[in-house]
Each structure stands twice: as structure tokens, then as C-alpha cells.
Amino acid sequence: MRRYIEEQLIKWRDSEQRKPLILKGARQVGKTFVLKKFGESSFPAFHYINFEKNKTVHRVFEGDLEPEKIIEGLSYHLGGPIHVGKDLVIFDEIQHCPNALTSLKYFNEDLPHLHICAAGSLLGLYLPETSFPVGKVTLLSMFPMSFEEFLIGIGEERLVQTIVQSMETKNVPLIAHELLWEKLKLYFVIGGLPEVIETFRLSKEKPYQALQEVRVKQKELVEFYFADIAKHAGKENAMRITQVLQNIPEQLAREQSGSVSKYRVSQAVPGISKYSRLVSSIDWLLTAGLVVKVPIANSAKLPLSAFCKYNNFKLFLFDIGVLGALTDLDPKSILGYDYGTYKGYFAENYVAQEFLASGVHNLFGWRENTAELEFVRDIGGVIIPVEVKSGNVTQAKSLRMFFEKYRPPCKVILSAKPIKIDDVNALHQYPLYLAFRFSYLCRSKEQFFNQNKNDD
């Protein structure tokens, strides 16, 4: 499977200011696969160490953490030489060996020519702050496969090319639009976890059977995540964290407007009504990469974070397929787009997932008085309002209110409709399947500035 993060890994390899790289992300998003593929395709040789499976190798990191001695010890352990400056070294499940994580600081300082990558899923949960080599490593986050990566994974590269071409033409042929919409609904069922996508790919000639197998695999992975919580959070905390995770679909569906409302602590865990008693559970899930937190700004000014209250936010699941599995929605209902107002919550969760996968570090929503928008995006220092609609009905009262108050260069609706750009009314309508390309679709800060200057 092709992952777009491979391009960032190549840039890291070729950088003159290269530091040891840590690839972060939830379990099962494909970190190990992509690093091994990177090693095979971009280096004469790569050397893989899994600190969870191989406890013996921990001895190499006992005592002094001098990089040359570590390389010598690893070479002996692996049974072959490691060529500094040519080979790639991969430290997987690095959270199981805190000294290996600390050693990255010294690799950066004393052996900078070594290409070394590490991967970990629960780094912030396992390790004390003193173990983390702050400022001495490059951090890269990895998420479930985006819709475009999903298309590549199931053999629909031609549709991806259509998406890429639409960046220039601002048009998608109707027949391609309809095909992409059908595939998007399929993605809503399957999601972006590589193992689930592979399960579908192997049986896709029998669609009904394939989707049943997908649900079984998703539920297996959900149980795996629950087991992770039980193992690493302690008995009492684990119960509360599990309750929070299981409650998210219910929270998403609480309102009947089709738009996700703010997270309600009082409706998450029985007997808990204060955010302070639930914050550690939510932080655990955030650190594990299993949820996405979207603060709600009460003003569309920069920086958006300055206009957010700590307890005013939305909470989404990290993967749209896991959302379907937790709600136990029948794949047939999702493919038929026959699941009521819940379509809106799926669409919003999907857009949050795509925005993160495209490289956005912080997501924000917006609410003032009765007006509310799913997302506001900072594009080159300009705040762009984004309304998310699950279908073809695109009336957007809040979007108009935002536009009248803040006068952004354009307002955007993501929906089931084809691309339509109305420059007269500064309205851009894009199909949901282009959410990953949102930053490319919006114009640059300079163009915004020049337009506003000319308008003045």
C-alpha cells in the first residue's frame, strides 16, 4: 500500500539538518509497515529492532549511551555490520526501552550521519518526561489512511488521478463524481486502518462477504484497543477511559440538527459532571491517538486557540470505520446512505480525519450566539469558514452570518455536490471527497491580501 507520508520520509532522509525521527500514531495505522517499506526502497540495507518482542536487545542500552558503542552492540546482536551514512536503523515499539529513546539525543549530537527512525504508539503514556529527547528529534505523526490512500489500496488509482487533475481544472466529470461518491460511502464503512482495508481487498469480488469480514476485523481491533487501555491505564482508570471511548458515538448523535455539538461531560460517565474529573481520561485517549479533539472558538480571530475555553470542544473518533463498528451500523445502511441524521456526524468525523491526515496540526470549530460552524481553517493567516453537509441540501445560515461579520475572501461548503465556485458570492462548494485537498483548493495568503486590498 502506498502512503503519502513516504514523501515526508524521503525529505527527512535528504535533509542536511536531519535529526533522528520518531513516527507517532495510534496502533494499527501502519507505522511499522511504512518504515520497513521506506528502508527497502530508499537504502542499501535497513536494520530493524522491535523492543517489545526482543527483550535481549535492551542490554545494549544499559550503562553508557555512546552511539558508537550502541551501533557496535547492535551489529553484534543483528549478526552484521551497520554502515553509518548508508543504512537505515529502525527502532520499533521504542516505548518499551526508555534508554533507547534517550539515546536518540546522543545519536543527534554525536552521530548525526546515521539514518535512524523510531516508532511508538503510547510514548506519552509509557515514559517519564525525562526520557524524551526534547529538541533532539524530528516528530512526525501518522494517521489512518486517507480516502485517497484507501482508493490506491483497493486498486482505484485512476480515481486518484481524477482528484489530482481537479486541482487544476476545478472540475470533476459527472461520471467520475458519482463513482467517487460511491467509493466514499464505501470508505465510511471500511475506514483507514490498513489491516481492515487489506481484509476488504482480498475479498472485494464478493462485496457482501467482504464487508462482513471488515466488520469482524474492526471489532477485533476495537477489542485490541480496549485491551491496551486495560493493560496500561490501571483497573479504575481503564474502566473510565473505556466508558469515554464507547460514549463518543452517542455524544456525536445527541443533537438532531445533523451537526455535532460540544462535548457534554455529564453525559459521558454516570456520576461525573465536572470536566476536571474526566480530563485525564480524555487526555489518555488523545495521547494514544484514539480520539480527535476540536476546540470551539468563540471568535474568528487569530490565534484561534486564544478564543477557546478548555472545556468547550468536540470529540471525534480517530477512524471513521471504527466509528461505524462502535455504533454497530449495518454496512448496507451506510452504503445506501440510509441512517438518518447520523450521516451528518459521520461526514463531520470524516472531514476531521481527512484534515489531520493532510497535515493540519490543530483543528477548530466556531460558535457565536446561535451561529455555529463545523470547522474554521487558518490558511496562510486567513481564517476560512467551513460548513460540512452530508448530502445535497446546502443551505447554510451560520455560514452567511460568519461571512457578514468577518468578511473572509471566501466561504466553503463540503457536501455531496460537485465542485462549484461562485466568485460573485465568494462561495466555494466542494465534494466531501476533496477534504484532504482543502489547503490546495484555497488560495494563498498573498492572493487573499491582494483581493482584499483591491476590494478596499
BELSUL-V590068 format. One line per field, one symbol per residue. phi: phi as a letter, one per 30 degrees, with the letter a starting at -180 (. if undefined). Layout:
# BELSUL-V590068
phi->???
This chain:
# BELSUL-V590068
phi->.cbddeddddddecddcdcecccclddicjddedddddddccbeabbcbcdddcdddeddcdidcdedddddddddddiadccdjbcccccchdddbeddddddeddddcbddddbbbbacbedcdcdeddddeicbccbcbbeddedddeddcicdddddddddddcdhabeeddeddddddddddeddicdeddddededbddbeddddddddddddddddddddedddccieddddddddddddeedddcddcdicdcddcddccbeicbceddcddddddddddicbbcbdcdcacbcdeddccceccacbcddbdddeddddiddedddddhbbhddeddddddddeddedddjddbcbcbabhcdabdbbcdciicdcdbccbdbcdbdbdddddddddchddabbccaddddaccddchcccbdedcedceddddddeddedddddddd
